Amino acid sequence: MPVHTYTNWNSRPSDQEEQVEPFRKYYFICEGANTETFYFERLIDLRKELGIHPLIDIRL
């Protein structure tokens, strides 16, 4: 009886699929309590017009 050989023992079907970039978090820390808050509130209001992807979560 012949010995079975496995040529693809270290590969997975998912290796051929396109890889998805993991989620990332960015923090912007501001010193001011009034002006910077206004800037970020306005950024949230204009996100659609600015072309910010809907899955990007902007929080104060």
N, C-alpha and C positions, 0 to 999 in steps of 0.2 A: 504494500500500500504506500503511495507517495506521500510525502510530507507536504502539507498545505503551506503556501507562502502568502503572506499578506504584504503587498507593496504599499498600501496606503494606511498602515496601522496608526500613523501619527497625524492624520488629517481628519477634518470634520467637514460635513456638508456646508456648515455655516462659514467656513474659510473662504468660500467662493462668493459670498454675499458682500454687498457694500457695507463698510463699517460706518457706524453712526458715532458722531462726536459726542462725548459725555457732556452732561450739564455742567456749566461753570457758573460761579457766583463772583460778582464784582461788587465791591463796596466803595462808595464815595462818601468820605467823611468831610463834613463842612463845619466851619466854625460858627457862622452866623445863624441866628434863630429866625430871622424874618426874611431877608432877601433870598437866601438859598432855598428856604422852604417854598417861597413863591416860584422860584425857577423850576423846582422839581414838580410842583403842582401843575404849572403851565406845560411842562414837558409831558406829563401824563395826559393832559387835555389835548395836546397836539400830536400825540403818538401816531395816530392814523395818517394825518397829513404829512408827517415827517417820514413815514414809511418804516416805523419801528415794528418789528414782527410781533404779532399778537401773543406769542408764547413767551415773550420777554416780559418778566414781571418787574415793574418799577414800584418800589415802596419807599415811603418816607421814614 
